[in-house]
Amino acid sequence: QLQLQESGPGLVKPSETLSLTCTVSGGSISSSGYYWGWIRQPPGKGLEWIGSVYSSGGTYSNTSLKSRVTISVDTSKNQFSLGLTSVTAADTAVYYCATSRLYGKAFDIWGQGTMVTVSS
Amino acid sequence: DIQMTQSPSTLSASVGDRVTITCRASQSISGWLAWYQQKPGKAPKILIYKASSLENGVPSRFSGSEAGTEFTLTISSLQPDDVATYYCQQYNSHPYTFGQGTKLEIK
């Protein structure tokens, strides 16, 4: 069955770029998801949608993060990635990747999440 | 942005009780609402999509309903395994937004 796994540095310095990768297994990223996305959760707080990339190629990101977000897909590696520039302590969170396998399904498969701390 | 107002923020109930959690959207979302269950240290798990469709494998004691911009998650008979935080999410338009969460405890 389809599985997602986040990977990347657990510690990022302020003002630097946070880079995370989500590896898809059990299916092809080209055909197994309607859209792929990133969601984060600061310690002790709720969920925040960061952005999504559609199988058609379109990408959307949260307006609250302005232009700091980049989401891309690498079909050759069966991965999709998140880049978040100019990070501050407010970006400290557990970052989840997730997918909606079918139109209308919402996020029905999630990775286990990875904790990223922004600190010098 | 569409605001999702979820209530209550915490809920304590007894095993076997009927439990209701509400989520109100700031504008029409045409039923594009999902409910998730999150246990401590775990990723969220989808329970309901399109307001009232039960995800495969989710116990039938969970159900969802819609009345305009008000959405309800109901647990018909609370079980100890249902202790978790529950979130609603609208996916009608970007940016997708979540409710603040409801922490459900057993009395």
Interface residues (C-beta under 8 A of the other chain):
Chain A: G37 I39 G46 L47 E48 W49 S52 Y60 S61 N62 T63 S64 Y96 A98 S100 G104 K105 A106 F107 D108 W110 G111 Q112 G113
Chain B: D1 W32 A34 Y36 Q38 K42 A43 P44 K45 I46 Y49 K50 E55 Y87 Q89 Y91 H94 P95 Y96 T97 F98 G99 Q100 G101
